[in-house]
């Protein structure tokens, strides 16, 4: 496993070792011992989720305030543009974002730490997105940052298309209006 630092130190891009031949491939998607040795980050996963979405679906920017979730995310079919936004008001990178393409082909994973907002945009015809979380989902605690807040300035690769979004996500709050982490 290779750990690649992003422009925000706490957000990590992970490249697992992939062993392939004419039959297919094998990879270890997570190994706690190797993870802790390579990253120094300790946590326990409590929930695994799988979503399937079609092209131009944008989900997020989601976060839980009282029950923050760390997420290890990956794509097993298709491709997405995956985004983490630093929502820690006392952080030197507050309001900044990291975006990476995750795909079934590149097999990369992104570590989105607790107290970050998370979103993704589907780039392929469809995508199967898997994520493991360090905290349970609490629907009453879910918050949403506005996907196109100019203060944050996420550069979404939309190619002129409008994203397909839920009503809840369309009602996201700007960074100035959102409830945030201290």
Buried (B, 14 or more C-beta within 10 A) or exposed (E): BEBEEBEBEBBBBBBBEEEEEEEEEEEEBBEEEEBEEBEEBEBEBEEEEEEEBEBBBBBBBBBBBEBBBBBBBBBBBBBBBBBBBBBBEEBEBBBBBBBBBBBBEBBBBBBBBBBBBBBBBBBBEEBBBBBBBBBEBEEEBBBBBBBBBEEBEBEBEBEEEEBBBEEEBEEBBEBEEBEBBE
